[in-house]
Amino acid sequence: MMLHFIVMLLLVFGYFLYSEVNAGFFYKSAAEREKLVQAERAFTDQRVQKVIEFKKKLCDGTDKKFVLINQKASLSGMHVFFICRDVSA
């Protein structure tokens, strides 16, 4: 039995807070911090949705399996669940 896999390698995925240089985020207020957190979440949700759409385009209706290797930034458990289950963010 031969298995067919599609491998996707991600070098950069995640959140704005994971940077390669030393950086600091300073907020004027808790509301400003919350706004940044929501923007990060929306950005990551959009990227995860694109990965899900790509996976469906390549694998739906075939016997192919999708392998995602993320090397740079961590994904939240929720986003990993979305990709595994083809659920929209």
URQUI-V436924 format. One record per residue. N is the residue number from 1. RES is the residue in one small letter. PHI is phi as a letter, one per 40 degrees, with the letter a starting at -180 (* if undefined). OMEGA is omega in whole degrees, -180 to 180 (none if undefined). NEAR is the number of other ideal C-beta (glycine too) atoms within 12 Angstrom. Layout:
# URQUI-V436924
n: [N	N]
res: [RES	RES]
phi: [PHI	PHI]
omega: [OMEGA	OMEGA]
near: [NEAR	NEAR]
This chain:
# URQUI-V436924
n: [1	2	3	4	5	6	7	8	9	10	11	12	13	14	15	16	17	18	19	20	21	22	23	24	25	26	27	28	29	30	31	32	33	34	35	36	37	38	39	40	41	42	43	44	45	46	47	48	49	50	51	52	53	54	55	56	57	58	59	60	61	62	63	64	65	66	67	68	69	70	71	72	73	74	75	76	77	78	79	80	81	82	83	84	85	86	87	88	89]
res: [m	m	l	h	f	i	v	m	l	l	l	v	f	g	y	f	l	y	s	e	v	n	a	g	f	f	y	k	s	a	a	e	r	e	k	l	v	q	a	e	r	a	f	t	d	q	r	v	q	k	v	i	e	f	k	k	k	l	c	d	g	t	d	k	k	f	v	l	i	n	q	k	a	s	l	s	g	m	h	v	f	f	i	c	r	d	v	s	a]
phi: [*	b	b	b	b	b	b	b	b	b	c	b	b	c	c	c	c	c	b	c	b	c	a	b	b	b	b	c	a	c	c	c	c	c	c	c	c	c	c	c	c	c	d	c	d	c	c	c	c	c	c	c	c	c	c	c	c	c	b	c	g	b	c	c	b	b	b	b	b	b	c	c	b	c	c	c	d	c	c	c	d	d	c	c	b	f	b	c	c]
omega: [-180	179	179	-180	170	-176	177	-180	179	177	177	-180	-152	-167	179	-174	179	-179	-179	-179	176	-178	178	176	179	-175	176	-178	176	179	178	178	-180	178	178	179	179	178	177	-179	179	178	-179	177	179	179	178	179	178	177	179	179	178	178	179	-179	-176	-169	-177	178	178	176	-178	177	-176	178	180	178	-178	-172	-171	-173	-179	173	176	178	179	-179	175	177	180	-179	-179	-174	-177	-180	178	180	none]
near: [4	7	11	14	17	22	16	24	14	23	12	18	28	24	25	20	19	19	14	10	6	6	10	8	17	9	13	11	10	10	11	14	16	14	16	21	19	15	17	23	22	17	22	32	24	19	29	34	21	22	33	29	20	20	28	21	17	21	24	15	8	15	13	19	17	26	19	27	17	25	15	16	22	18	28	21	10	18	33	21	16	26	35	19	15	20	17	18	25]
